[in-house]
Amino acid sequence: MKPLTQAPFEETLIIASVSGDPLLTRRLREMGFHHGCEVRILGRAPFNGPFVVQLHDSVLALRLAEAECLLIN
C-alpha cells in the first residue's frame, strides 16, 4: 500500500485504508473517505498546495497530511 500522495493523477483509485493521526482519520471518515471508496486526484494547487480530489460527486481539497492518511493499493 502507498499513500494517496504518491498516486498518479486522473486515475480511479480504491482506498485500502485510512490510517494515521486519529483526529485526521476521524475527519476524513466524516468527509466520506473509507475502505473501498473510489477517488481520483484531479490535480494539485501551486506551490505544494492541497490535492484536489474527487470523491463520488464532490470535489474536495486535501492538505498533504490528510492525503498521506489515505492508503491505496
mmCIF file of the N, C-alpha and C atoms, coordinates in Angstrom:
data_MODEL
# 
_entry.id   MODEL 
# 
loop_
_atom_site.group_PDB 
_atom_site.id 
_atom_site.type_symbol 
_atom_site.label_atom_id 
_atom_site.label_alt_id 
_atom_site.label_comp_id 
_atom_site.label_asym_id 
_atom_site.label_entity_id 
_atom_site.label_seq_id 
_atom_site.pdbx_PDB_ins_code 
_atom_site.Cartn_x 
_atom_site.Cartn_y 
_atom_site.Cartn_z 
_atom_site.occupancy 
_atom_site.B_iso_or_equiv 
_atom_site.pdbx_formal_charge 
_atom_site.auth_seq_id 
_atom_site.auth_comp_id 
_atom_site.auth_asym_id 
_atom_site.auth_atom_id 
_atom_site.pdbx_PDB_model_num 
ATOM 1   N N  . MET A 1 1  ? 0.842   -1.182 0.000   1.00 0.00 ? 1  MET A N  1 
ATOM 2   C CA . MET A 1 1  ? 0.000   0.000  0.000   1.00 0.00 ? 1  MET A CA 1 
ATOM 3   C C  . MET A 1 1  ? 0.885   1.242  0.000   1.00 0.00 ? 1  MET A C  1 
ATOM 4   N N  . LYS A 1 2  ? 0.380   2.282  -0.647  1.00 0.00 ? 2  LYS A N  1 
ATOM 5   C CA . LYS A 1 2  ? 1.116   3.544  -0.679  1.00 0.00 ? 2  LYS A CA 1 
ATOM 6   C C  . LYS A 1 2  ? 0.139   4.683  -0.418  1.00 0.00 ? 2  LYS A C  1 
ATOM 7   N N  . PRO A 1 3  ? 0.641   5.813  0.058   1.00 0.00 ? 3  PRO A N  1 
ATOM 8   C CA . PRO A 1 3  ? -0.262  6.937  0.335   1.00 0.00 ? 3  PRO A CA 1 
ATOM 9   C C  . PRO A 1 3  ? -0.792  7.568  -0.953  1.00 0.00 ? 3  PRO A C  1 
ATOM 10  N N  . LEU A 1 4  ? -1.892  8.225  -0.835  1.00 0.00 ? 4  LEU A N  1 
ATOM 11  C CA . LEU A 1 4  ? -2.533  8.892  -1.965  1.00 0.00 ? 4  LEU A CA 1 
ATOM 12  C C  . LEU A 1 4  ? -1.599  9.916  -2.606  1.00 0.00 ? 4  LEU A C  1 
ATOM 13  N N  . THR A 1 5  ? -0.694  10.463 -1.834  1.00 0.00 ? 5  THR A N  1 
ATOM 14  C CA . THR A 1 5  ? 0.234   11.471 -2.347  1.00 0.00 ? 5  THR A CA 1 
ATOM 15  C C  . THR A 1 5  ? 1.171   10.926 -3.416  1.00 0.00 ? 5  THR A C  1 
ATOM 16  N N  . GLN A 1 6  ? 1.349   9.618  -3.479  1.00 0.00 ? 6  GLN A N  1 
ATOM 17  C CA . GLN A 1 6  ? 2.239   9.001  -4.458  1.00 0.00 ? 6  GLN A CA 1 
ATOM 18  C C  . GLN A 1 6  ? 1.491   8.417  -5.645  1.00 0.00 ? 6  GLN A C  1 
ATOM 19  N N  . ALA A 1 7  ? 0.204   8.620  -5.703  1.00 0.00 ? 7  ALA A N  1 
ATOM 20  C CA . ALA A 1 7  ? -0.616  8.056  -6.777  1.00 0.00 ? 7  ALA A CA 1 
ATOM 21  C C  . ALA A 1 7  ? -0.625  8.981  -7.990  1.00 0.00 ? 7  ALA A C  1 
ATOM 22  N N  . PRO A 1 8  ? -0.847  8.413  -9.166  1.00 0.00 ? 8  PRO A N  1 
ATOM 23  C CA . PRO A 1 8  ? -0.926  9.236  -10.372 1.00 0.00 ? 8  PRO A CA 1 
ATOM 24  C C  . PRO A 1 8  ? -2.232  10.021 -10.434 1.00 0.00 ? 8  PRO A C  1 
ATOM 25  N N  . PHE A 1 9  ? -2.195  11.142 -11.133 1.00 0.00 ? 9  PHE A N  1 
ATOM 26  C CA . PHE A 1 9  ? -3.393  11.965 -11.308 1.00 0.00 ? 9  PHE A CA 1 
ATOM 27  C C  . PHE A 1 9  ? -4.327  11.332 -12.334 1.00 0.00 ? 9  PHE A C  1 
ATOM 28  N N  . GLU A 1 10 ? -5.595  11.677 -12.235 1.00 0.00 ? 10 GLU A N  1 
ATOM 29  C CA . GLU A 1 10 ? -6.631  11.307 -13.213 1.00 0.00 ? 10 GLU A CA 1 
ATOM 30  C C  . GLU A 1 10 ? -6.894  9.813  -13.337 1.00 0.00 ? 10 GLU A C  1 
ATOM 31  N N  . GLU A 1 11 ? -6.520  9.008  -12.355 1.00 0.00 ? 11 GLU A N  1 
ATOM 32  C CA . GLU A 1 11 ? -6.834  7.584  -12.373 1.00 0.00 ? 11 GLU A CA 1 
ATOM 33  C C  . GLU A 1 11 ? -7.790  7.278  -11.233 1.00 0.00 ? 11 GLU A C  1 
ATOM 34  N N  . THR A 1 12 ? -8.694  6.355  -11.462 1.00 0.00 ? 12 THR A N  1 
ATOM 35  C CA . THR A 1 12 ? -9.598  5.930  -10.403 1.00 0.00 ? 12 THR A CA 1 
ATOM 36  C C  . THR A 1 12 ? -8.828  5.033  -9.445  1.00 0.00 ? 12 THR A C  1 
ATOM 37  N N  . LEU A 1 13 ? -8.848  5.400  -8.177  1.00 0.00 ? 13 LEU A N  1 
ATOM 38  C CA . LEU A 1 13 ? -8.096  4.697  -7.136  1.00 0.00 ? 13 LEU A CA 1 
ATOM 39  C C  . LEU A 1 13 ? -9.060  4.186  -6.075  1.00 0.00 ? 13 LEU A C  1 
ATOM 40  N N  . ILE A 1 14 ? -8.720  3.083  -5.453  1.00 0.00 ? 14 ILE A N  1 
ATOM 41  C CA . ILE A 1 14 ? -9.533  2.499  -4.389  1.00 0.00 ? 14 ILE A CA 1 
ATOM 42  C C  . ILE A 1 14 ? -8.792  2.675  -3.065  1.00 0.00 ? 14 ILE A C  1 
ATOM 43  N N  . ILE A 1 15 ? -9.478  3.213  -2.069  1.00 0.00 ? 15 ILE A N  1 
ATOM 44  C CA . ILE A 1 15 ? -8.869  3.400  -0.751  1.00 0.00 ? 15 ILE A CA 1 
ATOM 45  C C  . ILE A 1 15 ? -8.822  2.046  -0.045  1.00 0.00 ? 15 ILE A C  1 
ATOM 46  N N  . ALA A 1 16 ? -7.626  1.641  0.360   1.00 0.00 ? 16 ALA A N  1 
ATOM 47  C CA . ALA A 1 16 ? -7.435  0.380  1.072   1.00 0.00 ? 16 ALA A CA 1 
ATOM 48  C C  . ALA A 1 16 ? -7.549  0.575  2.576   1.00 0.00 ? 16 ALA A C  1 
ATOM 49  N N  . SER A 1 17 ? -7.137  1.758  3.055   1.00 0.00 ? 17 SER A N  1 
ATOM 50  C CA . SER A 1 17 ? -7.131  2.002  4.495   1.00 0.00 ? 17 SER A CA 1 
ATOM 51  C C  . SER A 1 17 ? -7.039  3.503  4.764   1.00 0.00 ? 17 SER A C  1 
ATOM 52  N N  . VAL A 1 18 ? -7.570  3.899  5.909   1.00 0.00 ? 18 VAL A N  1 
ATOM 53  C CA . VAL A 1 18 ? -7.419  5.268  6.396   1.00 0.00 ? 18 VAL A CA 1 
ATOM 54  C C  . VAL A 1 18 ? -6.693  5.148  7.726   1.00 0.00 ? 18 VAL A C  1 
ATOM 55  N N  . SER A 1 19 ? -5.431  5.591  7.758   1.00 0.00 ? 19 SER A N  1 
ATOM 56  C CA . SER A 1 19 ? -4.644  5.423  8.980   1.00 0.00 ? 19 SER A CA 1 
ATOM 57  C C  . SER A 1 19 ? -3.785  6.652  9.227   1.00 0.00 ? 19 SER A C  1 
ATOM 58  N N  . GLY A 1 20 ? -3.359  6.801  10.472  1.00 0.00 ? 20 GLY A N  1 
ATOM 59  C CA . GLY A 1 20 ? -2.527  7.934  10.850  1.00 0.00 ? 20 GLY A CA 1 
ATOM 60  C C  . GLY A 1 20 ? -3.057  8.593  12.103  1.00 0.00 ? 20 GLY A C  1 
ATOM 61  N N  . ASP A 1 21 ? -2.888  9.893  12.181  1.00 0.00 ? 21 ASP A N  1 
ATOM 62  C CA . ASP A 1 21 ? -3.338  10.673 13.327  1.00 0.00 ? 21 ASP A CA 1 
ATOM 63  C C  . ASP A 1 21 ? -4.848  10.488 13.526  1.00 0.00 ? 21 ASP A C  1 
ATOM 64  N N  . PRO A 1 22 ? -5.270  10.098 14.729  1.00 0.00 ? 22 PRO A N  1 
ATOM 65  C CA . PRO A 1 22 ? -6.698  9.841  14.970  1.00 0.00 ? 22 PRO A CA 1 
ATOM 66  C C  . PRO A 1 22 ? -7.614  11.030 14.652  1.00 0.00 ? 22 PRO A C  1 
ATOM 67  N N  . LEU A 1 23 ? -7.161  12.231 14.908  1.00 0.00 ? 23 LEU A N  1 
ATOM 68  C CA . LEU A 1 23 ? -8.000  13.389 14.601  1.00 0.00 ? 23 LEU A CA 1 
ATOM 69  C C  . LEU A 1 23 ? -8.197  13.559 13.097  1.00 0.00 ? 23 LEU A C  1 
ATOM 70  N N  . LEU A 1 24 ? -7.122  13.355 12.329  1.00 0.00 ? 24 LEU A N  1 
ATOM 71  C CA . LEU A 1 24 ? -7.223  13.469 10.873  1.00 0.00 ? 24 LEU A CA 1 
ATOM 72  C C  . LEU A 1 24 ? -8.060  12.345 10.288  1.00 0.00 ? 24 LEU A C  1 
ATOM 73  N N  . THR A 1 25 ? -7.848  11.117 10.768  1.00 0.00 ? 25 THR A N  1 
ATOM 74  C CA . THR A 1 25 ? -8.592  9.989  10.207  1.00 0.00 ? 25 THR A CA 1 
ATOM 75  C C  . THR A 1 25 ? -10.083 10.104 10.528  1.00 0.00 ? 25 THR A C  1 
ATOM 76  N N  . ARG A 1 26 ? -10.395 10.600 11.696  1.00 0.00 ? 26 ARG A N  1 
ATOM 77  C CA . ARG A 1 26 ? -11.811 10.807 12.042  1.00 0.00 ? 26 ARG A CA 1 
ATOM 78  C C  . ARG A 1 26 ? -12.434 11.825 11.104  1.00 0.00 ? 26 ARG A C  1 
ATOM 79  N N  . ARG A 1 27 ? -11.743 12.918 10.858  1.00 0.00 ? 27 ARG A N  1 
ATOM 80  C CA . ARG A 1 27 ? -12.245 13.957 9.956   1.00 0.00 ? 27 ARG A CA 1 
ATOM 81  C C  . ARG A 1 27 ? -12.435 13.417 8.540   1.00 0.00 ? 27 ARG A C  1 
ATOM 82  N N  . LEU A 1 28 ? -11.460 12.631 8.070   1.00 0.00 ? 28 LEU A N  1 
ATOM 83  C CA . LEU A 1 28 ? -11.560 12.057 6.730   1.00 0.00 ? 28 LEU A CA 1 
ATOM 84  C C  . LEU A 1 28 ? -12.743 11.104 6.619   1.00 0.00 ? 28 LEU A C  1 
ATOM 85  N N  . ARG A 1 29 ? -12.960 10.296 7.644   1.00 0.00 ? 29 ARG A N  1 
ATOM 86  C CA . ARG A 1 29 ? -14.104 9.382  7.621   1.00 0.00 ? 29 ARG A CA 1 
ATOM 87  C C  . ARG A 1 29 ? -15.417 10.149 7.627   1.00 0.00 ? 29 ARG A C  1 
ATOM 88  N N  . GLU A 1 30 ? -15.479 11.235 8.375   1.00 0.00 ? 30 GLU A N  1 
ATOM 89  C CA . GLU A 1 30 ? -16.688 12.070 8.382   1.00 0.00 ? 30 GLU A CA 1 
ATOM 90  C C  . GLU A 1 30 ? -16.931 12.712 7.023   1.00 0.00 ? 30 GLU A C  1 
ATOM 91  N N  . MET A 1 31 ? -15.864 12.968 6.272   1.00 0.00 ? 31 MET A N  1 
ATOM 92  C CA . MET A 1 31 ? -15.994 13.537 4.928   1.00 0.00 ? 31 MET A CA 1 
ATOM 93  C C  . MET A 1 31 ? -16.428 12.487 3.909   1.00 0.00 ? 31 MET A C  1 
ATOM 94  N N  . GLY A 1 32 ? -16.325 11.197 4.271   1.00 0.00 ? 32 GLY A N  1 
ATOM 95  C CA . GLY A 1 32 ? -16.755 10.134 3.374   1.00 0.00 ? 32 GLY A CA 1 
ATOM 96  C C  . GLY A 1 32 ? -15.660 9.230  2.868   1.00 0.00 ? 32 GLY A C  1 
ATOM 97  N N  . PHE A 1 33 ? -14.427 9.450  3.283   1.00 0.00 ? 33 PHE A N  1 
ATOM 98  C CA . PHE A 1 33 ? -13.321 8.587  2.871   1.00 0.00 ? 33 PHE A CA 1 
ATOM 99  C C  . PHE A 1 33 ? -13.289 7.355  3.767   1.00 0.00 ? 33 PHE A C  1 
ATOM 100 N N  . HIS A 1 34 ? -13.401 6.178  3.177   1.00 0.00 ? 34 HIS A N  1 
ATOM 101 C CA . HIS A 1 34 ? -13.317 4.942  3.939   1.00 0.00 ? 34 HIS A CA 1 
ATOM 102 C C  . HIS A 1 34 ? -12.874 3.816  3.021   1.00 0.00 ? 34 HIS A C  1 
ATOM 103 N N  . HIS A 1 35 ? -12.599 2.673  3.606   1.00 0.00 ? 35 HIS A N  1 
ATOM 104 C CA . HIS A 1 35 ? -12.131 1.492  2.874   1.00 0.00 ? 35 HIS A CA 1 
ATOM 105 C C  . HIS A 1 35 ? -13.089 1.169  1.725   1.00 0.00 ? 35 HIS A C  1 
ATOM 106 N N  . GLY A 1 36 ? -12.540 1.009  0.541   1.00 0.00 ? 36 GLY A N  1 
ATOM 107 C CA . GLY A 1 36 ? -13.334 0.624  -0.616  1.00 0.00 ? 36 GLY A CA 1 
ATOM 108 C C  . GLY A 1 36 ? -13.863 1.767  -1.462  1.00 0.00 ? 36 GLY A C  1 
ATOM 109 N N  . CYS A 1 37 ? -13.702 3.008  -1.013  1.00 0.00 ? 37 CYS A N  1 
ATOM 110 C CA . CYS A 1 37 ? -14.176 4.170  -1.778  1.00 0.00 ? 37 CYS A CA 1 
ATOM 111 C C  . CYS A 1 37 ? -13.307 4.400  -3.006  1.00 0.00 ? 37 CYS A C  1 
ATOM 112 N N  . GLU A 1 38 ? -13.946 4.869  -4.070  1.00 0.00 ? 38 GLU A N  1 
ATOM 113 C CA . GLU A 1 38 ? -13.209 5.262  -5.268  1.00 0.00 ? 38 GLU A CA 1 
ATOM 114 C C  . GLU A 1 38 ? -12.935 6.758  -5.224  1.00 0.00 ? 38 GLU A C  1 
ATOM 115 N N  . VAL A 1 39 ? -11.689 7.135  -5.477  1.00 0.00 ? 39 VAL A N  1 
ATOM 116 C CA . VAL A 1 39 ? -11.296 8.549  -5.513  1.00 0.00 ? 39 VAL A CA 1 
ATOM 117 C C  . VAL A 1 39 ? -10.447 8.786  -6.754  1.00 0.00 ? 39 VAL A C  1 
ATOM 118 N N  . ARG A 1 40 ? -10.373 10.045 -7.154  1.00 0.00 ? 40 ARG A N  1 
ATOM 119 C CA . ARG A 1 40 ? -9.496  10.452 -8.260  1.00 0.00 ? 40 ARG A CA 1 
ATOM 120 C C  . ARG A 1 40 ? -8.795  11.736 -7.846  1.00 0.00 ? 40 ARG A C  1 
ATOM 121 N N  . ILE A 1 41 ? -7.506  11.805 -8.101  1.00 0.00 ? 41 ILE A N  1 
ATOM 122 C CA . ILE A 1 41 ? -6.767  13.035 -7.873  1.00 0.00 ? 41 ILE A CA 1 
ATOM 123 C C  . ILE A 1 41 ? -6.895  13.855 -9.149  1.00 0.00 ? 41 ILE A C  1 
ATOM 124 N N  . LEU A 1 42 ? -7.531  14.999 -9.047  1.00 0.00 ? 42 LEU A N  1 
ATOM 125 C CA . LEU A 1 42 ? -7.741  15.847 -10.210 1.00 0.00 ? 42 LEU A CA 1 
ATOM 126 C C  . LEU A 1 42 ? -6.565  16.776 -10.462 1.00 0.00 ? 42 LEU A C  1 
ATOM 127 N N  . GLY A 1 43 ? -5.832  17.098 -9.417  1.00 0.00 ? 43 GLY A N  1 
ATOM 128 C CA . GLY A 1 43 ? -4.695  17.996 -9.570  1.00 0.00 ? 43 GLY A CA 1 
ATOM 129 C C  . GLY A 1 43 ? -4.163  18.419 -8.222  1.00 0.00 ? 43 GLY A C  1 
ATOM 130 N N  . ARG A 1 44 ? -3.319  19.431 -8.272  1.00 0.00 ? 44 ARG A N  1 
ATOM 131 C CA . ARG A 1 44 ? -2.717  19.951 -7.051  1.00 0.00 ? 44 ARG A CA 1 
ATOM 132 C C  . ARG A 1 44 ? -2.551  21.454 -7.198  1.00 0.00 ? 44 ARG A C  1 
ATOM 133 N N  . ALA A 1 45 ? -2.815  22.172 -6.130  1.00 0.00 ? 45 ALA A N  1 
ATOM 134 C CA . ALA A 1 45 ? -2.664  23.619 -6.142  1.00 0.00 ? 45 ALA A CA 1 
ATOM 135 C C  . ALA A 1 45 ? -1.179  23.982 -6.250  1.00 0.00 ? 45 ALA A C  1 
ATOM 136 N N  . PRO A 1 46 ? -0.873  25.147 -6.787  1.00 0.00 ? 46 PRO A N  1 
ATOM 137 C CA . PRO A 1 46 ? 0.533   25.554 -6.938  1.00 0.00 ? 46 PRO A CA 1 
ATOM 138 C C  . PRO A 1 46 ? 1.266   25.676 -5.598  1.00 0.00 ? 46 PRO A C  1 
ATOM 139 N N  . PHE A 1 47 ? 2.581   25.646 -5.691  1.00 0.00 ? 47 PHE A N  1 
ATOM 140 C CA . PHE A 1 47 ? 3.474   25.825 -4.533  1.00 0.00 ? 47 PHE A CA 1 
ATOM 141 C C  . PHE A 1 47 ? 3.215   24.784 -3.448  1.00 0.00 ? 47 PHE A C  1 
ATOM 142 N N  . ASN A 1 48 ? 3.105   23.511 -3.863  1.00 0.00 ? 48 ASN A N  1 
ATOM 143 C CA . ASN A 1 48 ? 2.850   22.401 -2.938  1.00 0.00 ? 48 ASN A CA 1 
ATOM 144 C C  . ASN A 1 48 ? 1.590   22.594 -2.113  1.00 0.00 ? 48 ASN A C  1 
ATOM 145 N N  . GLY A 1 49 ? 0.585   23.115 -2.737  1.00 0.00 ? 49 GLY A N  1 
ATOM 146 C CA . GLY A 1 49 ? -0.711  23.321 -2.091  1.00 0.00 ? 49 GLY A CA 1 
ATOM 147 C C  . GLY A 1 49 ? -1.483  22.020 -1.951  1.00 0.00 ? 49 GLY A C  1 
ATOM 148 N N  . PRO A 1 50 ? -2.749  22.120 -1.593  1.00 0.00 ? 50 PRO A N  1 
ATOM 149 C CA . PRO A 1 50 ? -3.556  20.922 -1.362  1.00 0.00 ? 50 PRO A CA 1 
ATOM 150 C C  . PRO A 1 50 ? -3.824  20.120 -2.636  1.00 0.00 ? 50 PRO A C  1 
ATOM 151 N N  . PHE A 1 51 ? -4.122  18.847 -2.427  1.00 0.00 ? 51 PHE A N  1 
ATOM 152 C CA . PHE A 1 51 ? -4.525  17.964 -3.513  1.00 0.00 ? 51 PHE A CA 1 
ATOM 153 C C  . PHE A 1 51 ? -6.007  18.182 -3.778  1.00 0.00 ? 51 PHE A C  1 
ATOM 154 N N  . VAL A 1 52 ? -6.400  18.227 -5.027  1.00 0.00 ? 52 VAL A N  1 
ATOM 155 C CA . VAL A 1 52 ? -7.808  18.348 -5.405  1.00 0.00 ? 52 VAL A CA 1 
ATOM 156 C C  . VAL A 1 52 ? -8.269  16.945 -5.763  1.00 0.00 ? 52 VAL A C  1 
ATOM 157 N N  . VAL A 1 53 ? -9.241  16.442 -4.993  1.00 0.00 ? 53 VAL A N  1 
ATOM 158 C CA . VAL A 1 53 ? -9.660  15.052 -5.091  1.00 0.00 ? 53 VAL A CA 1 
ATOM 159 C C  . VAL A 1 53 ? -11.161 14.979 -5.350  1.00 0.00 ? 53 VAL A C  1 
ATOM 160 N N  . GLN A 1 54 ? -11.553 14.044 -6.208  1.00 0.00 ? 54 GLN A N  1 
ATOM 161 C CA . GLN A 1 54 ? -12.973 13.794 -6.443  1.00 0.00 ? 54 GLN A CA 1 
ATOM 162 C C  . GLN A 1 54 ? -13.385 12.564 -5.658  1.00 0.00 ? 54 GLN A C  1 
ATOM 163 N N  . LEU A 1 55 ? -14.418 12.712 -4.846  1.00 0.00 ? 55 LEU A N  1 
ATOM 164 C CA . LEU A 1 55 ? -14.990 11.618 -4.065  1.00 0.00 ? 55 LEU A CA 1 
ATOM 165 C C  . LEU A 1 55 ? -16.471 11.591 -4.374  1.00 0.00 ? 55 LEU A C  1 
ATOM 166 N N  . HIS A 1 56 ? -16.924 10.570 -5.061  1.00 0.00 ? 56 HIS A N  1 
ATOM 167 C CA . HIS A 1 56 ? -18.307 10.477 -5.545  1.00 0.00 ? 56 HIS A CA 1 
ATOM 168 C C  . HIS A 1 56 ? -18.583 11.690 -6.439  1.00 0.00 ? 56 HIS A C  1 
ATOM 169 N N  . ASP A 1 57 ? -19.555 12.513 -6.085  1.00 0.00 ? 57 ASP A N  1 
ATOM 170 C CA . ASP A 1 57 ? -19.886 13.685 -6.896  1.00 0.00 ? 57 ASP A CA 1 
ATOM 171 C C  . ASP A 1 57 ? -19.294 14.977 -6.333  1.00 0.00 ? 57 ASP A C  1 
ATOM 172 N N  . SER A 1 58 ? -18.461 14.859 -5.310  1.00 0.00 ? 58 SER A N  1 
ATOM 173 C CA . SER A 1 58 ? -17.877 16.029 -4.653  1.00 0.00 ? 58 SER A CA 1 
ATOM 174 C C  . SER A 1 58 ? -16.415 16.210 -5.051  1.00 0.00 ? 58 SER A C  1 
ATOM 175 N N  . VAL A 1 59 ? -15.995 17.460 -5.091  1.00 0.00 ? 59 VAL A N  1 
ATOM 176 C CA . VAL A 1 59 ? -14.584 17.793 -5.315  1.00 0.00 ? 59 VAL A CA 1 
ATOM 177 C C  . VAL A 1 59 ? -14.081 18.453 -4.038  1.00 0.00 ? 59 VAL A C  1 
ATOM 178 N N  . LEU A 1 60 ? -13.024 17.877 -3.464  1.00 0.00 ? 60 LEU A N  1 
ATOM 179 C CA . LEU A 1 60 ? -12.504 18.327 -2.178  1.00 0.00 ? 60 LEU A CA 1 
ATOM 180 C C  . LEU A 1 60 ? -11.024 18.652 -2.280  1.00 0.00 ? 60 LEU A C  1 
ATOM 181 N N  . ALA A 1 61 ? -10.557 19.519 -1.404  1.00 0.00 ? 61 ALA A N  1 
ATOM 182 C CA . ALA A 1 61 ? -9.132  19.834 -1.302  1.00 0.00 ? 61 ALA A CA 1 
ATOM 183 C C  . ALA A 1 61 ? -8.602  19.202 -0.016  1.00 0.00 ? 61 ALA A C  1 
ATOM 184 N N  . LEU A 1 62 ? -7.520  18.431 -0.154  1.00 0.00 ? 62 LEU A N  1 
ATOM 185 C CA . LEU A 1 62 ? -6.905  17.770 0.992   1.00 0.00 ? 62 LEU A CA 1 
ATOM 186 C C  . LEU A 1 62 ? -5.487  18.271 1.192   1.00 0.00 ? 62 LEU A C  1 
ATOM 187 N N  . ARG A 1 63 ? -5.172  18.644 2.426   1.00 0.00 ? 63 ARG A N  1 
ATOM 188 C CA . ARG A 1 63 ? -3.798  19.016 2.752   1.00 0.00 ? 63 ARG A CA 1 
ATOM 189 C C  . ARG A 1 63 ? -2.903  17.789 2.651   1.00 0.00 ? 63 ARG A C  1 
ATOM 190 N N  . LEU A 1 64 ? -1.617  18.014 2.569   1.00 0.00 ? 64 LEU A N  1 
ATOM 191 C CA . LEU A 1 64 ? -0.650  16.929 2.439   1.00 0.00 ? 64 LEU A CA 1 
ATOM 192 C C  . LEU A 1 64 ? -0.808  15.913 3.571   1.00 0.00 ? 64 LEU A C  1 
ATOM 193 N N  . ALA A 1 65 ? -0.931  16.375 4.807   1.00 0.00 ? 65 ALA A N  1 
ATOM 194 C CA . ALA A 1 65 ? -1.058  15.471 5.955   1.00 0.00 ? 65 ALA A CA 1 
ATOM 195 C C  . ALA A 1 65 ? -2.318  14.615 5.855   1.00 0.00 ? 65 ALA A C  1 
ATOM 196 N N  . GLU A 1 66 ? -3.393  15.187 5.337   1.00 0.00 ? 66 GLU A N  1 
ATOM 197 C CA . GLU A 1 66 ? -4.642  14.431 5.177   1.00 0.00 ? 66 GLU A CA 1 
ATOM 198 C C  . GLU A 1 66 ? -4.506  13.399 4.057   1.00 0.00 ? 66 GLU A C  1 
ATOM 199 N N  . ALA A 1 67 ? -3.910  13.807 2.950   1.00 0.00 ? 67 ALA A N  1 
ATOM 200 C CA . ALA A 1 67 ? -3.749  12.899 1.809   1.00 0.00 ? 67 ALA A CA 1 
ATOM 201 C C  . ALA A 1 67 ? -2.828  11.738 2.154   1.00 0.00 ? 67 ALA A C  1 
ATOM 202 N N  . GLU A 1 68 ? -1.860  11.949 3.029   1.00 0.00 ? 68 GLU A N  1 
ATOM 203 C CA . GLU A 1 68 ? -0.959  10.875 3.434   1.00 0.00 ? 68 GLU A CA 1 
ATOM 204 C C  . GLU A 1 68 ? -1.642  9.838  4.322   1.00 0.00 ? 68 GLU A C  1 
ATOM 205 N N  . CYS A 1 69 ? -2.767  10.178 4.909   1.00 0.00 ? 69 CYS A N  1 
ATOM 206 C CA . CYS A 1 69 ? -3.513  9.222  5.736   1.00 0.00 ? 69 CYS A CA 1 
ATOM 207 C C  . CYS A 1 69 ? -4.326  8.235  4.895   1.00 0.00 ? 69 CYS A C  1 
ATOM 208 N N  . LEU A 1 70 ? -4.548  8.565  3.634   1.00 0.00 ? 70 LEU A N  1 
ATOM 209 C CA . LEU A 1 70 ? -5.327  7.696  2.748   1.00 0.00 ? 70 LEU A CA 1 
ATOM 210 C C  . LEU A 1 70 ? -4.376  6.756  2.001   1.00 0.00 ? 70 LEU A C  1 
ATOM 211 N N  . LEU A 1 71 ? -4.493  5.475  2.278   1.00 0.00 ? 71 LEU A N  1 
ATOM 212 C CA . LEU A 1 71 ? -3.622  4.484  1.649   1.00 0.00 ? 71 LEU A CA 1 
ATOM 213 C C  . LEU A 1 71 ? -4.387  3.771  0.550   1.00 0.00 ? 71 LEU A C  1 
ATOM 214 N N  . ILE A 1 72 ? -3.712  3.575  -0.589  1.00 0.00 ? 72 ILE A N  1 
ATOM 215 C CA . ILE A 1 72 ? -4.310  2.898  -1.732  1.00 0.00 ? 72 ILE A CA 1 
ATOM 216 C C  . ILE A 1 72 ? -3.485  1.671  -2.084  1.00 0.00 ? 72 ILE A C  1 
ATOM 217 N N  . ASN A 1 73 ? -4.070  0.784  -2.885  1.00 0.00 ? 73 ASN A N  1 
ATOM 218 C CA . ASN A 1 73 ? -3.341  -0.415 -3.333  1.00 0.00 ? 73 ASN A CA 1 
ATOM 219 C C  . ASN A 1 73 ? -2.440  -0.092 -4.485  1.00 0.00 ? 73 ASN A C  1 
# 
